[in-house]
């Protein structure tokens, strides 16, 4: 009787451990699936036609947050080192007071990237939407995805499953924002579960629309 009780307890604990581990599985798969294709140095990042820069919030005055500024600085470095020929900035433009793509474009131009080489996607409401629209609307075939390291496994994995030959370039942790970095990293667990479901069901993004040729022109005009 005692042995049976102990066995039952072990089974219960085993079931609980499995249930706790299941949400971690998608992120593990994404990390392993993109291993070796995530970089931290623009100078060693493989060459691609386009850099896709994901939004990461704005300050109340409309300027890029610290996380977004880090991403934009990496994108500038990629462009200056001729690793990409054009930049696609994608983010949330849900309200007139919160226009991530416009702020991102302005920052890049202020830091030396010609305006003709920056293309705006103002309907990138999520990583999935941004990747889907990059392929379906802007015709992106290959890209460097610019974000922070905690976000890259999901971003690279998602873009690849949607048909883009993608590698990632990620910023390091921001020492002045350790709390936010930890919070965002933990949030990636649930975001990875959601992304897995999206990649299985392939829903259309919030906004799709016809092909936009701006990126084609930017790539042609950009430096080799």
C-alpha positions in Angstrom: 0.0 0.0 0.0 2.8 2.4 0.9 4.7 1.5 -2.3 1.6 2.2 -4.4 1.1 5.6 -2.7 4.7 6.5 -3.4 4.4 5.5 -7.0 1.3 7.6 -7.4 3.1 10.6 -5.9 6.0 10.1 -8.3 3.5 10.0 -11.2 1.9 13.2 -10.0 5.2 15.0 -9.8 6.3 13.7 -13.2 3.0 15.0 -14.7 3.5 18.3 -13.1 7.1 18.6 -14.3 6.0 17.8 -17.9 3.2 20.4 -17.7 5.7 23.0 -16.5 8.3 22.1 -19.1 5.9 22.1 -22.1 5.7 25.9 -22.4 9.5 26.0 -22.6 9.7 23.6 -25.5 8.9 26.1 -28.3 11.6 28.4 -27.2 14.1 25.6 -26.9 13.2 24.5 -30.5 13.6 28.0 -31.7 17.0 28.5 -30.0 18.3 25.2 -31.3 16.9 25.9 -34.8 18.7 29.2 -35.1 21.9 28.3 -33.4 24.9 29.6 -35.3 22.8 32.2 -37.2 22.5 34.8 -34.5 25.2 37.4 -34.3 26.2 40.3 -32.0 28.8 42.0 -34.1 27.8 43.8 -37.3 31.2 43.2 -38.8 30.8 39.4 -38.7 27.1 39.3 -39.7 26.6 37.7 -43.1 25.6 39.9 -46.0 21.9 40.1 -46.9 19.9 42.5 -49.2 17.9 44.0 -46.4 18.0 44.6 -42.6 14.6 44.4 -40.9 14.6 46.5 -37.7 11.8 45.6 -35.3 10.2 48.3 -33.2 10.7 48.4 -29.4 8.8 51.3 -28.0 9.2 55.1 -27.8 9.7 57.6 -25.0 6.8 60.0 -24.2 8.4 62.6 -26.4 8.3 60.3 -29.4 12.0 59.4 -29.6 13.3 55.8 -29.7 13.5 53.9 -26.4 16.9 52.7 -25.2 16.2 49.3 -26.6 15.0 50.6 -29.9 18.0 53.0 -30.2 20.4 50.1 -29.7 18.7 48.3 -32.6 18.8 51.3 -34.8 22.5 51.9 -34.0 23.2 48.3 -35.1 21.3 48.8 -38.3 23.3 51.9 -39.1 26.5 49.9 -38.5 25.3 47.2 -40.8 24.6 49.7 -43.5 27.9 51.5 -43.1 29.8 48.2 -43.3 27.9 47.3 -46.5 26.3 44.2 -45.0 22.9 45.3 -46.3 21.7 47.6 -49.1 18.4 48.8 -47.6 16.6 49.0 -44.2 13.0 48.0 -43.5 11.8 49.5 -40.2 8.6 47.8 -38.9 6.6 48.7 -35.9 3.4 50.0 -34.4 1.6 53.0 -35.9 -1.7 52.4 -34.1 -2.2 56.0 -33.0 -0.9 59.4 -34.2 0.9 59.9 -30.9 2.8 56.5 -31.2 4.4 56.1 -34.6 7.4 53.8 -34.2 8.3 53.4 -37.9 8.4 57.2 -38.4 10.6 57.7 -35.4 12.9 54.9 -36.5 13.2 56.3 -40.0 14.0 59.7 -38.7 16.7 58.4 -36.4 18.3 56.4 -39.2 18.4 59.4 -41.6 19.7 61.6 -38.8 22.6 59.1 -38.4 23.6 59.1 -42.0 21.5 56.6 -43.8 20.1 58.1 -47.0 16.3 58.4 -46.9 16.0 56.5 -50.2 17.4 53.5 -48.5 14.9 53.4 -45.6 11.5 51.8 -46.1 8.7 52.0 -43.6 6.2 49.3 -42.6 3.7 50.9 -40.4 1.6 47.8 -39.8 4.2 45.7 -37.9 2.0 45.1 -34.9 3.8 41.9 -33.9 6.9 39.9 -34.9 4.7 37.5 -36.9 2.9 40.4 -38.7 6.3 42.0 -39.5 7.8 38.8 -40.9 4.7 37.9 -42.9 4.4 41.4 -44.4 8.1 41.6 -45.1 7.7 38.6 -47.4 4.1 39.1 -48.7 4.0 42.9 -49.1 7.6 44.0 -49.5 8.9 41.0 -51.3 11.8 40.3 -48.9 13.8 37.2 -49.8 16.7 37.4 -47.5 17.4 39.6 -44.4 19.3 40.4 -41.3 16.9 40.8 -38.5 17.9 43.4 -36.0 16.7 43.2 -32.4 18.0 42.2 -28.9 19.4 38.8 -28.3 16.5 37.5 -26.3 14.1 38.2 -29.2 16.2 36.8 -32.1 15.4 33.1 -31.8 11.7 33.7 -32.3 12.2 36.4 -34.9 14.7 34.4 -37.0 12.7 31.2 -36.6 9.4 32.9 -37.6 10.9 34.7 -40.7 12.5 31.4 -41.9 9.2 29.5 -41.6 7.5 32.2 -43.6 10.0 31.9 -46.5 12.8 34.5 -45.7 16.4 33.5 -45.6 17.1 35.2 -42.3 20.0 35.6 -39.9 19.9 37.8 -36.7 21.9 40.6 -35.2 21.2 41.3 -31.6 22.2 43.9 -29.1 23.7 43.0 -25.7 21.9 43.4 -22.4 21.5 47.1 -21.4 23.1 47.4 -18.0 20.9 50.4 -17.1 17.7 48.4 -17.9 18.5 44.9 -16.4 15.0 44.6 -15.0 13.3 45.2 -18.3 15.7 42.8 -20.1 14.8 40.0 -17.6 11.1 40.8 -17.9 11.2 40.7 -21.7 13.3 37.5 -21.7 10.7 35.8 -19.5 7.9 37.1 -21.7 9.6 35.3 -24.7 8.5 32.0 -23.3 4.8 32.7 -23.8 5.5 34.7 -27.0 7.3 31.6 -28.4 4.3 29.4 -27.6 2.0 31.9 -29.5 4.4 32.1 -32.4 4.4 28.3 -32.7 0.6 28.3 -33.0 0.7 31.1 -35.6 3.2 29.2 -37.7 1.0 26.1 -37.5 -2.2 28.0 -38.5 -0.7 30.7 -40.7 -3.3 33.5 -40.0 -3.2 36.6 -42.2 -1.7 39.7 -40.4 -3.9 42.5 -39.2 -3.3 44.4 -42.4 -2.0 42.9 -45.7 -2.6 44.8 -48.9 -0.9 44.7 -52.3 2.8 44.6 -53.0 4.7 47.7 -52.1 7.7 48.4 -54.4 9.6 50.8 -52.2 12.0 48.2 -50.9 12.7 46.9 -54.5 13.8 50.5 -55.4 15.8 50.9 -52.3 17.7 47.6 -52.9 18.5 48.6 -56.5 19.6 52.1 -55.4 21.6 50.8 -52.4 25.2 50.1 -52.4 26.5 46.7 -53.5 
